[in-house]
Amino acid sequence: MGTTAGATGAVLTSSLWWPAAAAASEHVERAPRPIPGGIDVGGTTFHVFLPGAGNEPSTITDFKGLVGLANIGGTGTGRDLTTGKTTTLVFDADMRFMRGTFVDNDGHRRHGTFGFV
């Protein structure tokens, strides 16, 4: 059921992805402000919180709109192509999209669609 929901979400939102990617390079100066705080890794702050009750799902400050989020995890099998030895590998992905209005770095209200993988 979860796979079906994810596939349905991908199909329903597919028209959102490519226009945003094409337009992103044209509007870099209109970038949204990131949320304060986040996850620190090796002295670098990533302005995102892990999915969970009470955690901010958006990565954009002053954002009003729709956020879609999927946290997918599991295992797979890796094979050494030289020796043939196999090992279990862990897979974890946090994917989100945001579509709505936000305040950009210059303080202007904007509308956009963003993806986070």
C-alpha positions in Angstrom: 0.0 0.0 0.0 2.9 2.4 0.8 4.5 1.8 -2.6 1.2 2.5 -4.3 0.8 5.7 -2.4 4.3 6.8 -3.2 3.8 6.0 -6.9 0.5 7.8 -7.0 2.2 10.8 -5.4 5.0 10.8 -7.9 2.5 10.7 -10.8 0.2 13.4 -9.4 3.1 15.7 -8.8 5.3 14.9 -11.8 4.3 18.1 -13.6 5.7 20.1 -10.6 9.2 18.8 -10.9 10.5 19.8 -14.4 9.2 23.4 -14.6 10.7 24.2 -11.2 14.1 22.7 -12.2 14.1 24.7 -15.4 13.1 28.0 -13.7 15.5 27.6 -10.7 18.6 28.7 -12.6 16.8 31.9 -13.7 15.8 33.0 -10.2 18.7 32.3 -7.9 18.5 35.8 -6.5 15.0 35.0 -5.4 16.0 32.1 -3.2 13.9 31.3 -0.1 15.4 31.7 3.3 16.2 28.4 5.0 14.6 27.4 8.3 16.7 28.2 11.4 18.5 25.3 12.9 18.6 21.8 11.6 21.0 18.9 11.6 24.7 19.6 12.2 27.1 17.2 10.4 30.9 17.8 10.8 30.4 21.5 11.5 28.0 22.1 8.7 24.3 22.8 9.4 21.8 21.3 7.0 18.5 23.3 7.4 16.3 20.3 7.7 14.8 18.2 10.5 14.2 14.5 10.3 10.5 13.5 9.7 8.6 13.0 12.9 5.8 14.3 15.1 6.4 17.9 16.0 9.3 18.4 13.5 9.1 21.1 10.8 8.6 19.3 7.5 9.5 22.3 5.3 13.1 23.5 4.7 11.9 27.1 4.0 11.3 29.9 6.5 8.0 32.0 6.1 6.5 29.2 3.9 2.8 28.7 3.4 1.7 25.9 1.1 1.8 22.2 0.5 4.6 19.9 1.7 4.9 16.3 0.6 7.3 14.1 2.5 8.5 10.5 2.2 11.1 8.8 4.4 12.0 5.5 2.8 14.3 2.9 4.2 15.2 -0.7 3.7 18.0 -3.1 2.8 19.5 -4.5 -0.3 22.3 -6.8 -1.3 25.6 -5.6 -2.7 27.9 -7.9 -4.6 31.7 -7.6 -5.0 32.1 -8.0 -8.8 35.6 -9.4 -8.3 35.1 -12.0 -5.6 31.3 -12.5 -5.8 31.0 -12.0 -2.1 27.6 -10.4 -1.0 26.8 -8.1 1.8 23.7 -6.5 3.2 23.5 -2.8 2.6 21.2 -0.2 4.3 19.1 2.3 2.3 17.6 5.4 3.7 16.2 8.4 1.7 14.4 11.5 2.9 12.5 13.1 0.0 10.2 16.2 0.1 8.6 18.7 -2.2 7.2 22.1 -1.3 4.8 24.3 -3.3 3.5 27.6 -2.1 4.4 31.1 -1.1 7.5 32.2 0.8 9.6 35.3 1.6 12.8 35.4 -0.4 16.2 36.7 0.8 15.3 40.2 -0.2 12.0 40.2 1.8 9.7 39.8 -1.2 6.8 37.4 -1.2 7.2 34.8 -3.9 5.6 31.6 -5.2 7.5 28.5 -6.1 7.9 24.7 -6.2 11.0 23.0 -4.6 12.3 19.5 -4.2 14.6 18.0 -1.6 16.2 14.6 -1.9 
